[in-house]
Amino acid sequence: MSTENLKYLTSEQALQDAANFIEFINEKYGLNKHKWIVFGGSYSGSLAAWFRMKYPHLVAGAIASSAPVQAVLDFEDYLKVVDESLGKKCVREIKSATDDLTELIKSKNNWPVIEKKFKLCTPFNGTNSLDVSNFFGNLAGNFEGVVQYNKDNRAFEVTIICCKIFFIFD
């Protein structure tokens, strides 16, 4: 859990870790005649597809659901799907609320109010410019997550997200 170990958080390392795991289990339990299938969705789906390509001798197949196997810088199409799922009125309301919040957050005097409204665990740090970026990224991620995992045991779903979100500033 140290910064030094972040170098191991790569897709290449994840693939190697999975290969080592399969080889270990095969050897430990004598499973060399058994076939493995790797599977995943989204990023883990990408890993499954890449694993099948890199280690075809270890797996019989891969299921890669919604797997972005080609890196795209500034993947705007993803947000188009989010917008279409939420609908024009909802997106307009989200944009309006985001614009209002953007104006509020420009003044450090408003930070305590924002921190309280959003029940932030730690206050914004005036010396760390990433705090605000991270905050907005997490807000956007909530909408993206509702669209991506709609009705997946979550409190919100696409059909009600815009109804609930606007009570924050009341």
N, C-alpha and C positions, 0 to 999 in steps of 0.2 A: 504493500500500500504506500510505497514511496514514489516520489517524482522520478527517481532514478529508474524504477521498474516500468515506467510508462513505455519504454522502448519495446516492451514485450506485448503491448496492446496493438498488434497489427493483425491484419487478415492472414498474412503469411504464417505468423506464429500460431494463430488459432487453428489453421489447417494442420500444421505440424503437431500441435498438441492433440488434435483429434486422431491423427495417424498414429501417434505414439500410444494413445489410449486403446485403439483397436488392436494394434500389434500386441500390447501388453495383455489385454483380455483374451485374445486368441491364444496366446502362449500359455497363460495361466490356467485357462479352462479347456485347452485343447480344442478350440473352436475353428481350427483352420479349414474345415470342410463346410462351415456355415457361411452364409452370405449376409452381408451387412447392407442396409439401405440407409442413406443419410437423408435428412429432410429438414426443411425450415421455411420460414416465411420472412419476407423483407430482407434484412441484412443476413440473417441466418440462412435464408434461402439462397442468397448469393454464395455464402460459404459452402452450402451443400453442392451447388453446381460446380464451383471451383474445385471442391474436394474430389468430385467424380472425375474431373479432367486431370487433376494432378496425381491422384492416387487410384487409378482404375483397378489396380491389382488388389485393393483393399475393400472395394465396395462393388456390389452388383448393380446399384442404381442410385439415383438421387431424385428427390422431389423438391423442387424449388418454386415455391408459391410466391408470387408478387416480388420476384427477386431482381433487383436492379444490378445486373451483372456487368454493365458498362458504366464507368464513372462519368458523371455529368457535372460540370462546374456550374453553379448557379441554376439549379434544377427548378426552373419556373413552372414547368408543366405540372409538378406535384401540387403547387398552390392553385393552379387552374382547376384541378380535380376537387380540391377542398372548396374553392369558391362555388363551383357548380353544384356540389353536394349540399352546401349550406343555403344557396339561393341568393338572388340579387339583393333582396331587402335585408337579409341577415348580414351579408357581407358589407353592405352600406352602413349598417348600424355598428358593426365591429370596427370598420374604418373610422367612423365618427368618434367612437369611444377611444380608439387608439390615438387619434389625432389630439383629442382632449387630454389624454394621459401624457402624451408627448410634450404638450405645452406645460402641464403641471410639473412634470419631472425636471424641466429645465431649471427650476428654482429649487435650490437645496432647502429652502424654507418649507417647501411642500413635502419633502421626503418623509418626515414623521407621519403625516396623514396617509400617504400612500402605503408606507410600511404597516400601519395599523389596519387600513382597509383590506390589504391583501394578506395580512397576518404573516408577514415575512419572519423567518426564523432569526435572521441577523439584519441589522440596519445597513443601508447603503453606506459604502465607504467612499468618502470624497476623493481619496487618493487612488482608488481603483476604478478606472473608467470601464472596466469589464462588468462591473456590478449592474449597471443600467442595461447594457447590451444583453447580459445573461437574463435579466428580469423580463425584457421584451421577448427574448427568444423562448423563454419558458411559457409566457402568455400565448404566443403564437402556437407553440407546441401543443397546448391544450386543445385548440380548435383542430389542429391537424390530427391529433390522436383520436378525437371523437369521430372524425370522418374515417380514419383508417381502421379503428377498432369498434365501429358502431355496434351497440347492443352486446358488447363483449364484457358483461358483468360490470358495467360502469354506471355511475350515477347519472351521467348525461348521455344523450344520444342525439343524433343529427336533428331529429324532428323537434326537440325541445331546447337545444343549446342556446338559441337566441332569446328564448323566453326567459331563461334563468340568468343569463350573464348580465343583464342590464340592471339587476338589483344591487350590484356592487356599489354604485355611486349614489344610490337613493339615500 
